[in-house]
Amino acid sequence: MEELSLYHLLAIFFTALVFISKHLLQLKLSKPLAIPILGHLHLLRKPVHQSLASIASKHGHVLRLRFGSRPVLVVSSPSAAEECFTKNDIIFANRPCILSAKQLWYDNTAFVFSPFNPRWRAHRRFTSLHALTPSRLSKLLSEIRLLLRGLYSDDREGFQKIEIRSWFFELTVNLVMGMISGKRYSGEEKRSLKKLLEEIFLFSGATSMEDFVPLARWLGFSSMRRRIEATAKEMDEFLQGLIEERRKLGKWKESSSTIIDIMLTLQDKEPEDYNDVSIKGILESLITGGAETTPGTMEWAMALLLNHPEAMTKARAEIEEHVGHARLVMESDISKLRYLNNVIKETLRLFPTGPLLIPHESSEDCTVAGLHVPKGTMLLVNAYAMQRDPELWEDPLEFKPERFDAESNGDQGYKYKPFGSGRRRCPGETMAWKVIGLTLASLIQCFQWERVGEELVDLSEGMGLSMPMTTPMEVMYKPYPEMLGVLSQLE
């Protein structure tokens, strides 16, 4: 009896030992190696979203890491992302204080990077009621007509070559600046603004060593700080100039035709919420969100269509079926162009405007996917990783617009959130869909598009918050003969 009991005890002991050993091995493999001071920073490579996706594929889709002294939660799982933006939405509604946000976004008070507080709620309400409204998009059609007129010339024959990103930028910047200040930009003024916004997005998507290792500031790692400060100063002077122009005109006292006019009116009534710094923060958010990210998405979409001419043909056939050749595409037509909408969705799946959603920060302790997340943890949701995950998508690296057909699986849930989710979801999502849809439809309807050479368009990703193409794309185009009558009537 005693021998039997000893046998059972030994069996239990060795079984437990094997279980514990396997469990410890899993724990060891479940988190990458951290080193003193730097934590897991040594594992990161550029682009960071790709680096984090690679780490997640090896160690798990929900990871607690440490970037220097800062705790970080990296989420590449739809269920965990849903948990962050539903059950824990208020807890993760804050933004972390990092150098780029502090310098470029008015000490973390600008709308995009501000903490979750009453002022942020007031500014969010303002953008919904006065800025990103259907009435503000009334000038979209006229801007698209100007784009088409600029591309069309009745004295040229055959294909012409252009760098298309600058055309997209001119359309969106004049649409946004028209709403904000009533101004249009062209020539050198447009090029200077484009360069400034590109720098804003480049630095906004960058992190400094001192964000994670405070001692780095005193060890000579300050070159980025100086560059960011110079860009911030230039942006501040530009925005203050816009405000002063409208203020001197004085028309805002009689009728508020622009967004700045409305905010100057509110400044008299609510000076604390709408002082000049607050106004500049809102303006910067609107300009960068509208004029920089949208052209990038349209450029990616055109690149994908040029690399897949059968998709371009299908998109134009759909436009011919629903619109024809006697008139231009209207906003009311876009909802009927299901395949084109699928092209845009697929573009945003492969190349989201924010591959890593703008960072969040926990305001108190919480739990995500069973993991304890302490207060002050930076949350990084890797939309890029989820939207290319082979466990979630069939042929994830292939361009397949039809995957979004309503008959199959129109609602993709949290595995597809290119504009974020929860309280800090991008407020310009509706505007972006309309601008992208109507612009692409108009270009596909009116012009034949081809690659410059036989080689496929290079789809390499550049640096920055909005993931632009590495090299601005050059394309060949010419008007369709059946659209010459409509194009020749544009003024």
PyMOL commands that set and color helices and strands:
alter all, ss='L'
color gray80, all
select helices_A, chain A and resi 2-30+41-43+48-59+78-85+99-104+118-131+134-151+164-181+187-204+209-212+214-219+223-249+251-253+259-269+276-291+293-307+309-322+331-336+338-350+383-386+401-404+406-409+413-415+422-424+429-446+481-488
alter helices_A, ss='H'
color red, helices_A
select strands_A, chain A and resi 62-67+70-75+160-163+360-361+366-368+371-373+378-381+447-451+474-479
alter strands_A, ss='S'
color yellow, strands_A
deselect
rebuild
show_as cartoon
